Amino acid sequence: MSKAAFARARGLSVSREAVETPFGTARYDLDVPRGFDGTLLVLGHGAGGDVDAKDLVAVRDGVLGAGGAVALVTQPYRVAGRRAPAPAGQLDAAWLAVLAALRERVPVRTLVVGGRSSGARVACRTAREGGADRILALAFPLHPPGKPEKSRAEELGTGLPTLVINGDRDPFGVPDGSPTVIVEVLAGETHGLSKRTAAVAALATPFVLT
């Protein structure tokens, strides 16, 4: 089903907007369902990927079907056609600019931020400053492949309720849980989380809309 047909079938209000950030033009694709409940999920892409990643799309569809709005955010370097990611500080600043623009557009009661891989890291690093209520981290890259000593676990230590969904075959590792971090591990999945997308959506949707 095309995106336009999907929108008509679900009664969605769909928009694509550019946002000027301190480090170039970002973009968000916003879907707001009929009967919007006030929960907005904002998702970012992986380092070299796009917002059409299978896990992101599955989560978007699940949350929309349950009454939440979803914005998929494309960072300025990807809008400009580059694959190499910008430095962390630039990613974070651009993300916060998009969150501010979305708050002006959508009457948000509950803000859930997240993304896959690099996008999950950005969401974690900026969650407090961005006023998030919860974090959804898909394929959180705990460490570079083969370098477990370079852990990024501290980025999950926001104190906010966080759901991490990783595959048990992810070469970037799987983080441990904590009192505020729930970790769900999908058997047979790799870093792409592309094989069991229905399971990813089934785990993420109730967490987002709690």
N, C-alpha and C positions, 0 to 999 in steps of 0.2 A: 504494500500500500504506500502510495506517495505521501509525503508530509502534508500536502494540501488536503488530500483525501482523508488522512488520519485526523487532521484538525476539524474538518467538517463533521466527521463521524462522532468525534468526542466533544463537540461544542466548544472548541478551544479558541481563545483569542491568542493569535500568534504574531510576534513581531521580531524583527532583527534591527538592532540599533548599534551604531558606532559610539564609542566613548573615548574622548580625548583624555589621555593620562600623561603623567610627567615623562613617560618614556615611549610615546607613540600612541597610535590609535588601536584600542582594543575593540572587541565586539561581543555582544551577547545575543543569544537566541532565546527569547522568552516565550514560554507557553503558560497560559493561565486558563484553567478549566472552568466551565460553568459550575457554579456552586463552590467557588474558591473558598477554602477554609481559613486563610490567613497564614498558612505555612509556605514559605518560599525556600526551595532547595537550590543552591548555587553550586555548580560543578565546574571544575577546571580539567583540562586535558593533560596528558603526559608530556614529557620533554620534547619528543619528536613527533607526537601524534596530534590528532584533531579531536573535536568533540563528537565525531561520529564513531568513536570506539564502541565496540559491542556492549561492553559492560555499562558505559555511560548511557547509551541509548536504552538499554533494558531498564535501568533504574529510573530514567526519565519517564518512560512509559508507565511503569508501575506506580510511581508517585502521582502522575497526572490522573491515572485511573482511580486513585483513592482520594482525589480532591485537592492535592497540593499543587502549587505552581513550581515550575522548574526553569532556571536560566542556565544555559550552557555558555561558558565564557571562553573566548579565544584570546590568548595573550597577544600583545602587539607584535612580537617577533614572528608569530605565525601568520597574523594578518598581513604582515609585510612579505610573506613568502619564504622566510628563513626557517630552517629546521634546527639549527643550533640554538639552544635556549639562552635567554638573557641571564645575567647574574641574579642571584636570589633577591637582592634588594630591589632591583627593578621589577621583578615578577611580583613581589609583595606590594609595591607601591601601585602598580597597575591594577592589581586585583582589588585593592582597597578603593581605588577610584571607581571601579565598576560597581562594587557593593554600594557605594554612596549614590551612584546614579540609579541603581535598581530600587533603593529605598525611596527615592523621589518618584519612582514610577509605580511601585506596587505598595498597597497598604499591608505591610508585613506585621504579623503578630508574633510569629516564630521564624527565626532565621537559622537555617541549617546550611553549613558550608562544607565543601568537600571536593573530591575529584579523584583522579587515578594517578598513582605514581608521583611525579613531580607536582601535579595539581593538588594531591593530597597533602604534600609537604607545605605548599603555599598556604593552603587553607588552615593547617595547624598553626603555622607561624603567625598568622594574622588574625586568628579567630577572636582573641580577646579585643584587639583594637577595632575589629570590624563589628563588634557587638553580636557575635554569633551565640546561639543557644546550645547547639550541638554540632558535632563534626562527623562526617562520613568519609572514611579513608579507604579507597579501593586500591589494592595492590601497593600498600605503603612500602616504599623501598628502604628497608631497615638499614642496609649497607650496600656498597657497591659489590657486584658479584665477585666472590672469592676474597673479599676483604672484610670479614666480620668484625675486625678490630675498629673499623671506622663506622661505628654505630650512630644512627640518627634518632635513637629512641627518645632522646630528650625532647624532640619536637612534638611528641605525643603527650608530653606532660603539661597540658594546658589547664587541667583541672575541670574541663568541660566534659559532659558525657560524649563519648567517642565510640563509634563502631568501626572496627578495622575488618575488612574482608580480604583475605589473601589466599593464594593457592599453596598447597603443600609442596609443589615442585618449583616454587619461585626462587630463582637464583639470587634475588636480592634479599632473601631471608624473610622470616615471619616474626613480628614483634611479640613480646609477652604482654599479657593482660595486666590490668591493675584495677583498683577500686573504681576508677572512672573510665577505663578503656576495656571494652569488650572485643575480643578477637575471635573471629569465625574463620576457620580454615577449611577450604573446599578441596576434597581429595581429587587428585588428577589434574588440577588446574595449575597453570604456570603464571608468569607475571601478566600475561595478557587478559586473564579472566574472561576468555572468549568461548569456552566450551560449555559452561554451565551458567549461562546468563540468566536463565529463569530462576536458578537458585540464588544468584546474586541479588536479583530484584526482590525475591521473596524475603530475604534477610534485611535488605535495606529499607524497603517501603514502610514496614511498621515502626522501624526506628525513627525514620524521618517524621512520621506523622503521629508519634507518641504524644 
